[in-house]
C-alpha cells in the first residue's frame, strides 16, 4: 500500500470525527419515524452499493468467494451488530449518551487483544484506563442518589454489547483476507451487514408496521444523511485502520461523543446535566489513556 498523502489523511480524519459524531443525532431523528433495523439496513445497502460500484469500476480484480465470506463476517459484526444495535437502542437513549457509550470501543479492543491466543497483557496505565472507562459508564447508567436521572438500562446494555461486537469486527478486519480495493471491501462489508439487518427487520415485523406515507421529511433527511455521509465516514475509518494506525484511527472514540453531546443539546433538545458532563469527562479521559499507549 502506497503512503497516503497528508491531505487525504486530514480529510479522512475530519470525516470520521465530524460526520460520524453527527450521525448519532441523525439516527435519533430517523428512528422516531422509521423502524431501526429497517433504517440501518437500507442505509448500509445503499452505502454498500455505492462503494462496491466504485471499487468495481476502478479495480480490475474481482472478489473471491473467500472475500465475500470474510467481509460478510466483518459486516455482520460491525455494521449489523455494532451500528444496527446502536440504532435500535437510540429509540430510548439520547443520541449524545449513545455516542458516549460507544466510545468505550477501544477498551473492548484492548480486552480482546488480551484474551485472544498469544494476546498481550495491558500495561498498568492501560489497566487504569480500563477501570476508569467502565467505571464512568457504570456511574452514567446508574448514578447514586436521587434526582440525577438514569439511562434506560436495556438501551444502554444493548449499546454496550454493540461496542463489543464492533471491536471484535475491528480486530478481525486487521488480518482477515479482503479485496485489494478498500472501496470494494467496505462496500461488501456494508452489503453483508445490510442484508443481516433487513433479515432482523423481517423477523421483527418492521416491514408490516411502517407507514411510509406518514414518515416526515426530517426522518427522510436523516436517513439520507446516514446512508450517504455515514457510509463515507465508515469507509474512512476502515481505510485509516490500514493507512494510519489502529491507535490513531480509534481516536474517534474521544472526539465523536463531544460532538454528539453538543449537537444533541443544541439541536436535539437533549438534556445535558453536570453529572453527565462529569461522567463523560471520565470516560473520554480513560479512552485517551488507552489509545495514547
Secondary structure, DSSP 4 states (H G I P E B T S, - for coil): -PPPPHHHHHHHHHIIIIIHHHHHHHHHHHHTTS-HHHHHHHHHHHHHHHHHHHHHHH-S----HHHHHHHHHHHIIIIIIIIIHHHHHTTTS-HHHHHHHHTTHHHHHHHHHHHSTT--PPPHHHHHHHHHHHHHHHHHHS-SSSSS----HHHHHHHHHHHHHHHHHHHHHHHS---S-HHHHHHHHHHHHHHHHHHHHHHTTHHHH--GGG--HHHHHHHHHIIIIIHHHHHHHHHHHHHS-HHHHGGGGGTHHHHHHHHHHHTS-----HHHHHHHHHHHHHHHHHHT-
